[in-house]
């Protein structure tokens, strides 16, 4: 009986090794055109049960050093940041310092009266109705390059919203993606914790999880190790397009991280290291609103929790997010029922990180022998 069990394990192990090798071959075929020692590129990680079955970098971090992209290269995550912002808020709820029912006015007493109707929960699940801070910013003079325009800071976003007197719709009645809401959540964390938002992320999330090079980047205050710079294709050449007027805000998109560190993040989510399964449940419960709005970018009915889209893919349950900002496209797809995670980080804007991630997931689903 024991020999039969050992034989079964050996056969299964061989099958999984063969499956991983076949998957690697398929993934290489999908990404082969991105091999370059002179062009920006992409970092790709596929995990099953937390173990890497494919991990590779293609292209270079920037056009000056021509350093090859690898598992330790740090990319600006853009809106993939929102899951960390949401976790920070949830940790404060865990600590008993904040409730999801607290309002903006509870946290910021000088906020206009409309803040009394906006709960922390509304900010987390994009039902606040807040006006977009990008629409409220002063427009640059004609012909001024984006990297020459002063960057808006979080405190300035708060000031812009404090000058308003209403929301797009009554909070809780519709779903509409809101960067304004996540900038404010970063400020909520700062106000309630008494620490800067980057410090809170470091002390409560990144350091405990050994995400040693992940940071919320603040120019002049900290540095991104092994940094990838963003690029855009212009005609027949690449131009570095790394910063925009909105690149300095934190809660909505300011985190830099790598495949290596995001593997630790995936481990923490699978193992409920930071919060219990019950405490995570609100983040993984799709918001319900009377007037449903389409969820970006697939057009499906809104299915958003706290920092995560929750729409399934071809019947596979998942929690996922994408990020798009000047020079960077990113995606994380966690297929929870399949114990599969796909992460794609690009420092070039001609690649669709989410589509790439789903192509890689399809390769796994179509050829997997995993239990």
C-alpha positions as CSV (number, residue, x, y, z in Angstrom):
1,X,0.0,0.0,0.0
2,X,2.8,2.4,0.9
3,X,4.7,1.6,-2.3
4,X,1.5,2.2,-4.3
5,X,1.0,5.5,-2.6
6,X,4.6,6.5,-3.3
7,X,4.3,5.5,-6.9
8,X,1.1,7.6,-7.3
9,X,2.9,10.6,-5.8
10,X,5.8,10.1,-8.2
11,X,3.5,9.8,-11.2
12,X,1.6,12.9,-10.2
13,X,4.8,14.9,-9.6
14,X,6.0,13.9,-13.1
15,X,2.7,15.0,-14.6
16,X,2.9,18.4,-12.9
17,X,6.6,18.9,-14.0
18,X,5.6,18.0,-17.5
19,X,2.6,20.4,-17.3
20,X,4.8,23.2,-16.0
21,X,7.3,22.6,-18.8
22,X,4.5,22.7,-21.4
23,X,3.1,25.8,-19.8
24,X,6.5,27.5,-19.9
25,X,6.8,26.7,-23.6
26,X,3.4,28.2,-24.3
27,X,4.1,31.3,-22.3
28,X,7.5,31.7,-24.0
29,X,5.7,31.6,-27.3
30,X,3.2,34.3,-26.3
31,X,6.0,36.6,-25.0
32,X,8.8,35.7,-27.5
33,X,8.5,39.0,-29.4
34,X,9.3,41.0,-26.3
35,X,12.9,39.7,-26.0
36,X,15.2,42.7,-26.3
37,X,18.3,44.2,-24.8
38,X,17.5,47.7,-26.0
39,X,13.7,48.2,-25.5
40,X,11.5,48.4,-22.4
41,X,9.5,45.3,-21.6
42,X,7.7,43.2,-19.1
43,X,8.0,41.0,-16.0
44,X,5.8,38.0,-15.8
45,X,5.1,35.7,-12.9
46,X,2.7,32.7,-12.8
47,X,2.1,31.0,-9.4
48,X,0.2,27.8,-8.6
49,X,-0.4,27.2,-4.9
50,X,2.1,30.0,-4.3
51,X,4.9,28.3,-6.1
52,X,6.3,29.8,-9.3
53,X,5.7,27.8,-12.5
54,X,6.9,30.6,-14.7
55,X,8.9,33.7,-13.9
56,X,10.8,35.8,-16.4
57,X,11.7,39.4,-17.4
58,X,11.9,40.7,-21.0
59,X,13.5,43.9,-22.1
60,X,15.3,46.6,-20.1
61,X,14.5,48.9,-17.1
62,X,15.5,52.1,-19.0
63,X,17.3,53.2,-22.1
64,X,20.3,54.7,-20.3
65,X,21.5,51.8,-18.2
66,X,20.0,49.0,-20.3
67,X,19.7,46.9,-17.2
68,X,17.7,43.7,-17.9
69,X,14.3,43.4,-16.3
70,X,14.1,40.6,-13.7
71,X,12.1,39.4,-10.7
72,X,13.6,42.2,-8.5
73,X,12.8,45.1,-10.9
74,X,10.4,47.5,-9.3
75,X,7.5,48.9,-11.5
76,X,5.0,51.6,-10.7
77,X,1.9,49.6,-10.0
78,X,-0.5,52.4,-10.7
79,X,-4.0,51.3,-9.7
80,X,-2.9,47.9,-8.5
81,X,-1.8,50.0,-5.5
82,X,-5.5,50.2,-4.5
83,X,-5.4,46.7,-2.9
84,X,-2.6,47.9,-0.5
85,X,-4.6,51.1,0.3
86,X,-7.6,49.0,1.1
87,X,-5.6,46.6,3.2
88,X,-4.2,49.6,5.2
89,X,-7.8,50.8,5.9
90,X,-8.9,47.3,6.9
91,X,-5.9,47.0,9.3
92,X,-7.1,50.1,11.0
93,X,-10.6,48.6,11.3
94,X,-8.9,45.5,12.7
95,X,-7.2,47.7,15.3
96,X,-10.5,49.2,16.3
97,X,-9.4,52.7,15.2
98,X,-11.8,53.0,12.3
99,X,-15.2,51.7,11.2
100,X,-16.4,51.2,7.6
101,X,-19.4,53.3,8.6
102,X,-17.3,56.3,9.6
103,X,-17.8,59.2,7.3
104,X,-15.4,61.7,5.6
105,X,-16.7,64.3,8.0
106,X,-15.9,62.1,11.0
107,X,-12.3,61.9,9.9
108,X,-12.0,65.4,8.4
109,X,-14.2,67.7,10.5
110,X,-13.7,70.7,8.1
111,X,-14.8,68.7,5.1
112,X,-18.0,70.2,3.4
113,X,-21.4,69.0,4.4
114,X,-21.6,66.5,1.6
115,X,-18.9,64.5,3.4
116,X,-21.4,63.5,6.0
117,X,-23.1,61.1,3.5
118,X,-19.8,59.5,2.3
119,X,-18.8,56.5,4.4
120,X,-15.3,54.9,4.3
121,X,-17.1,51.9,2.7
122,X,-18.2,54.1,-0.2
123,X,-14.6,55.2,-0.8
124,X,-13.4,51.6,-0.7
125,X,-15.9,50.2,-3.2
126,X,-16.2,53.2,-5.5
127,X,-19.7,54.3,-4.6
128,X,-18.8,57.7,-3.2
129,X,-19.8,59.8,-6.2
130,X,-16.8,62.1,-5.6
131,X,-15.7,64.3,-8.4
132,X,-12.5,63.3,-10.2
133,X,-9.6,65.3,-9.0
134,X,-8.0,65.1,-12.4
135,X,-11.0,67.1,-13.8
136,X,-10.7,69.7,-11.1
137,X,-6.9,70.3,-11.5
138,X,-5.7,73.5,-13.3
139,X,-5.1,72.7,-17.0
140,X,-1.5,73.2,-18.2
141,X,-0.7,75.8,-20.7
142,X,-0.8,74.7,-24.4
143,X,2.4,73.0,-25.5
144,X,3.8,72.3,-22.0
145,X,5.1,68.7,-21.7
146,X,3.4,66.6,-19.0
147,X,6.7,66.1,-17.1
148,X,7.1,69.9,-16.9
149,X,3.8,70.4,-15.1
150,X,3.9,70.6,-11.3
151,X,2.7,67.3,-9.7
152,X,-0.4,67.4,-7.6
153,X,0.0,66.1,-4.0
154,X,-2.5,64.3,-1.8
155,X,-3.1,67.3,0.4
156,X,-3.9,69.3,-2.7
157,X,-6.4,66.7,-3.8
158,X,-8.1,67.1,-0.4
159,X,-8.2,70.8,-0.9
160,X,-9.8,70.6,-4.3
161,X,-12.5,68.3,-3.0
162,X,-13.1,70.6,0.0
163,X,-13.9,73.4,-2.4
164,X,-16.8,71.4,-4.0
165,X,-20.3,71.4,-2.7
166,X,-21.8,68.2,-4.2
167,X,-21.0,64.7,-5.6
168,X,-21.8,63.3,-9.0
169,X,-24.6,61.2,-7.5
170,X,-25.9,60.4,-4.0
171,X,-23.3,58.1,-2.3
172,X,-24.2,54.5,-2.5
173,X,-26.6,54.7,-5.4
174,X,-24.2,54.1,-8.2
175,X,-20.8,52.6,-8.9
176,X,-18.2,54.7,-10.6
177,X,-14.4,54.1,-10.4
178,X,-12.8,56.9,-8.3
179,X,-9.2,57.8,-8.0
180,X,-10.3,60.7,-5.8
181,X,-11.7,58.2,-3.3
182,X,-8.5,56.2,-3.0
183,X,-6.3,59.4,-2.6
184,X,-8.6,60.3,0.3
185,X,-8.3,56.8,1.8
186,X,-4.5,57.2,1.9
187,X,-5.1,60.5,3.8
188,X,-7.6,58.7,6.1
189,X,-4.9,56.2,7.0
190,X,-2.4,59.0,7.7
191,X,-4.9,60.9,9.9
192,X,-6.2,58.0,11.9
193,X,-2.8,56.2,12.4
194,X,-0.8,59.4,13.0
195,X,1.9,58.1,10.6
196,X,2.6,59.0,7.0
197,X,0.9,56.7,4.5
198,X,4.2,55.3,3.2
199,X,5.4,54.6,6.7
200,X,2.1,52.9,7.6
201,X,2.3,50.7,4.5
202,X,5.9,49.8,5.3
203,X,5.4,49.0,9.0
204,X,2.1,47.1,8.7
205,X,2.3,45.5,5.3
206,X,5.6,45.5,3.5
207,X,8.0,44.9,6.4
208,X,6.0,42.0,8.0
209,X,5.6,40.3,4.6
210,X,9.3,40.8,3.7
211,X,8.4,42.9,0.7
212,X,11.7,44.5,1.2
213,X,11.9,46.8,-1.9
214,X,8.2,47.8,-2.1
215,X,7.5,51.4,-1.3
216,X,5.0,54.2,-1.8
217,X,7.3,56.5,-3.7
218,X,7.8,60.1,-2.7
219,X,10.3,62.0,-4.8
220,X,13.0,63.5,-2.7
221,X,12.0,61.4,0.4
222,X,12.7,57.9,-0.7
223,X,14.2,56.0,-3.6
224,X,13.0,53.1,-5.7
225,X,15.6,50.3,-5.8
226,X,16.0,48.4,-9.1
227,X,13.7,50.9,-10.6
228,X,12.0,50.5,-14.0
229,X,11.1,53.7,-15.8
230,X,8.0,54.1,-18.0
231,X,8.2,54.4,-21.8
232,X,6.0,55.2,-24.7
233,X,6.5,54.3,-28.4
234,X,6.8,57.5,-30.5
235,X,7.1,56.7,-34.2
236,X,10.1,54.4,-34.6
237,X,11.7,55.0,-31.2
238,X,11.0,54.9,-27.5
239,X,10.7,57.9,-25.2
240,X,10.9,57.8,-21.4
241,X,7.5,58.9,-20.2
242,X,7.8,58.1,-16.5
243,X,6.0,60.9,-14.6
244,X,2.8,62.9,-15.2
245,X,1.1,65.7,-13.2
246,X,-0.8,63.0,-11.3
247,X,2.1,60.6,-10.6
248,X,2.8,61.9,-7.1
249,X,-0.5,60.9,-5.5
250,X,-0.2,57.8,-3.3
251,X,-3.3,56.0,-2.3
252,X,-4.6,55.6,-5.8
253,X,-1.4,54.5,-7.6
254,X,1.9,55.4,-5.9
255,X,3.3,52.0,-4.9
256,X,6.3,50.4,-6.7
257,X,6.9,46.7,-6.4
258,X,8.4,43.7,-8.1
259,X,7.6,40.1,-9.0
260,X,9.6,38.9,-6.0
261,X,7.8,41.1,-3.5
262,X,4.3,40.5,-5.1
263,X,4.9,36.8,-4.6
264,X,5.1,37.5,-0.9
265,X,1.9,39.5,-1.2
266,X,0.1,36.6,-2.8
267,X,1.4,34.3,-0.1
268,X,-0.1,36.6,2.6
269,X,-3.5,36.7,0.8
270,X,-3.6,32.9,0.5
271,X,-2.6,32.4,4.1
272,X,-4.6,35.2,5.7
273,X,-1.4,36.4,7.3
274,X,-2.4,40.0,7.8
275,X,-6.2,39.6,8.3
276,X,-8.3,36.6,9.1
277,X,-10.6,35.0,6.4
278,X,-13.6,36.6,8.1
279,X,-11.9,40.1,8.2
280,X,-11.1,39.8,4.5
281,X,-14.7,38.9,3.5
282,X,-15.8,42.5,3.1
283,X,-13.0,43.1,0.6
284,X,-14.2,40.1,-1.5
285,X,-17.9,40.9,-1.4
286,X,-19.1,42.6,-4.6
287,X,-20.9,45.9,-3.9
288,X,-24.6,46.1,-4.7
289,X,-26.1,49.4,-5.9
290,X,-29.6,50.3,-7.0
291,X,-28.3,51.7,-10.3
292,X,-25.6,49.4,-11.5
293,X,-22.8,50.8,-13.6
294,X,-20.5,48.9,-16.0
295,X,-17.2,47.8,-14.4
296,X,-14.0,48.8,-16.1
297,X,-12.6,47.6,-18.4
298,X,-14.7,44.6,-19.5
299,X,-18.2,46.1,-19.5
300,X,-19.6,43.5,-17.1
301,X,-21.9,44.6,-14.3
302,X,-20.1,46.2,-11.4
303,X,-18.5,43.6,-9.2
304,X,-16.0,45.4,-6.9
305,X,-15.0,44.8,-3.3
306,X,-12.3,46.8,-1.5
307,X,-9.4,47.3,-3.8
308,X,-10.3,44.3,-6.0
309,X,-12.5,43.7,-9.0
310,X,-14.4,40.4,-8.5
311,X,-15.8,39.5,-11.9
312,X,-15.2,35.8,-12.7
313,X,-13.4,34.9,-15.9
314,X,-14.9,32.1,-18.1
315,X,-16.5,30.6,-14.9
316,X,-13.3,30.9,-12.9
317,X,-13.7,32.9,-9.6
318,X,-11.1,35.6,-9.3
319,X,-10.0,38.7,-7.6
320,X,-8.1,41.0,-9.9
321,X,-7.0,44.5,-10.7
322,X,-5.2,46.4,-13.5
323,X,-3.2,49.6,-13.5
324,X,-2.5,52.2,-16.2
325,X,-0.4,55.3,-15.8
326,X,2.1,57.2,-17.8
327,X,4.7,54.7,-19.0
328,X,3.3,51.7,-17.1
329,X,0.6,49.0,-17.5
330,X,0.2,46.4,-14.8
331,X,-2.2,43.5,-13.9
332,X,-2.7,40.9,-11.1
333,X,-5.1,38.1,-11.7
334,X,-5.8,35.8,-8.8
335,X,-8.0,32.8,-9.7
336,X,-8.9,31.8,-6.2
337,X,-10.7,28.5,-7.1
338,X,-7.8,27.3,-9.2
339,X,-5.1,28.5,-6.8
340,X,-3.5,30.3,-9.8
341,X,-2.0,33.8,-9.8
342,X,-0.8,35.7,-12.9
343,X,1.2,39.0,-12.5
344,X,2.2,41.1,-15.5
345,X,4.2,44.3,-15.0
346,X,5.0,46.5,-18.1
347,X,7.2,49.6,-18.4
348,X,5.8,50.3,-21.9
349,X,2.3,51.5,-22.8
350,X,1.9,49.6,-26.0
351,X,1.2,46.4,-24.1
352,X,-2.1,45.4,-22.5
353,X,-1.1,43.9,-19.2
354,X,-4.5,42.5,-18.4
355,X,-5.0,40.8,-21.8
356,X,-1.5,39.3,-21.5
357,X,-2.3,38.0,-18.1
358,X,-5.5,36.4,-19.3
359,X,-3.7,34.8,-22.3
360,X,-1.3,33.2,-19.8
361,X,-4.2,32.1,-17.6
362,X,-5.8,30.5,-20.7
363,X,-2.6,28.6,-21.5
364,X,-2.7,27.2,-18.0
365,X,-6.5,26.4,-18.0
366,X,-6.2,24.7,-21.4
367,X,-3.3,22.5,-20.5
368,X,-3.2,22.0,-16.8
369,X,-3.2,18.6,-15.1
370,X,-3.0,20.2,-11.7
371,X,-5.5,18.8,-9.1
